Amino acid sequence: MFPVTTRILVVDDFSTMRKVLRKELKALGYTNVDEADDGKTALPMIKEANTSGQPYGLIISDWNMPGMKGIDLLQFCRSDENTSSIPFIMVTSEAEQKNIVKAAMLGVSDYISKPFNAGTLQVKFEKVWSKIHKEAA
């Protein structure tokens, strides 16, 4: 599982969903959490985190947002060598198979369907963490 000191970026256009995610993350022991209200807001935050030497260890993003959708943010992250390896979990109500396939093709680390709880987050975190360390071995 990700260390509780992991710096996490939560990207969602609804402040209520960001609060829910922050609450569920806190329940799992994660307190180093930043928020962005869409991909356009998140991009400079991600770049600044990398430049400062304190990069995000995990990005959790909604799919549907005005400005820049989560799928576009994922595509940017995967296309930049500085951010391509950041674990990226998509949280969304987009349950259509074609969207799941598209996210997988773009390199999403995992996918969480709304609604969810801390237990769901924990299972996904363990799965992504395990996958990262299996690839590194």
C-alpha positions in Angstrom: 0.0 0.0 0.0 1.1 3.6 -0.6 3.0 5.0 2.4 0.8 7.4 4.5 3.2 10.2 3.7 2.4 9.9 -0.1 1.6 13.3 -1.6 -1.8 12.9 -3.3 -3.6 15.2 -5.7 -7.4 14.9 -5.9 -8.9 16.5 -9.0 -12.7 16.9 -9.2 -15.0 19.8 -10.2 -17.4 19.1 -7.3 -16.1 20.4 -3.9 -18.4 17.9 -2.2 -16.6 15.0 -3.9 -13.2 16.4 -3.1 -14.3 16.6 0.6 -15.6 13.0 0.4 -12.3 11.8 -1.1 -10.3 13.8 1.5 -12.4 12.2 4.3 -11.9 8.7 2.9 -8.2 9.3 2.4 -7.9 10.6 6.0 -9.6 7.5 7.2 -6.8 5.5 5.6 -4.2 7.7 7.2 -3.4 10.0 4.2 -3.2 13.7 5.1 -0.7 15.1 2.5 -3.5 15.8 0.0 -3.9 18.7 -2.4 -7.0 19.5 -4.4 -7.7 20.9 -7.9 -11.1 21.6 -9.4 -10.2 20.4 -12.9 -7.4 19.3 -15.2 -6.4 22.9 -16.1 -5.9 23.8 -12.5 -4.1 20.5 -11.8 -1.5 20.7 -14.6 0.5 23.6 -13.1 0.2 22.0 -9.7 1.7 18.8 -11.0 4.5 20.6 -12.8 5.3 22.7 -9.7 5.4 19.6 -7.5 7.9 18.0 -9.8 10.0 21.1 -10.1 10.0 21.6 -6.3 11.4 18.0 -5.8 8.2 17.0 -4.0 6.2 15.3 -6.8 2.8 13.7 -6.3 3.0 10.0 -5.6 -0.6 9.5 -6.7 -3.3 11.4 -8.7 -6.9 10.6 -8.2 -9.1 12.3 -10.8 -12.7 12.5 -11.9 -13.4 11.8 -15.5 -16.0 14.5 -16.4 -15.0 18.1 -15.6 -15.3 21.4 -17.3 -12.1 23.0 -18.6 -10.0 19.8 -18.9 -11.4 16.3 -18.4 -9.6 13.7 -16.3 -8.9 11.6 -19.4 -7.1 14.5 -20.9 -5.1 15.1 -17.7 -4.2 11.4 -17.8 -3.1 11.7 -21.4 -0.9 14.7 -20.6 0.6 12.9 -17.6 1.4 9.8 -19.6 3.0 11.8 -22.4 5.4 13.8 -20.2 8.5 11.9 -19.1 8.4 13.8 -15.7 4.9 12.6 -14.9 4.5 9.4 -16.9 5.1 7.1 -14.0 2.8 8.8 -11.4 0.1 6.3 -10.4 -3.2 7.7 -11.7 -6.6 6.5 -10.5 -9.8 7.6 -12.3 -12.8 8.0 -10.1 -16.0 8.4 -12.1 -19.6 7.3 -12.8 -18.5 6.6 -16.4 -19.2 2.9 -16.5 -19.3 2.4 -20.2 -16.9 -0.3 -21.4 -15.5 1.9 -24.2 -14.5 4.5 -21.6 -12.8 2.0 -19.4 -10.9 0.6 -22.4 -9.9 4.1 -23.5 -8.6 4.9 -20.0 -6.7 1.6 -19.9 -5.2 2.3 -23.3 -3.9 5.7 -22.1 -2.3 4.1 -19.1 -4.7 4.6 -16.2 -3.4 2.7 -13.1 -6.9 1.8 -12.0 -10.5 2.8 -12.1 -13.0 3.4 -9.3 -16.8 3.7 -9.9 -18.9 6.1 -7.8 -20.1 5.6 -5.2 -17.2 4.2 -3.2 -15.9 4.1 0.3 -12.5 3.9 2.2 -12.5 0.1 1.8 -12.7 0.4 -2.0 -9.9 3.0 -2.0 -7.8 0.7 0.1 -8.3 -2.2 -2.2 -7.4 -0.1 -5.3 -4.4 1.4 -3.6 -3.1 -2.0 -2.7 -3.6 -3.2 -6.3 -1.9 -0.2 -7.8 1.0 -0.4 -5.3 1.5 -4.1 -6.0 1.4 -3.5 -9.7 4.0 -0.7 -9.5 6.4 -2.8 -7.4 5.9 -5.9 -9.6 6.9 -3.9 -12.7 9.9 -2.4 -10.9 11.2 -5.8 -9.8 
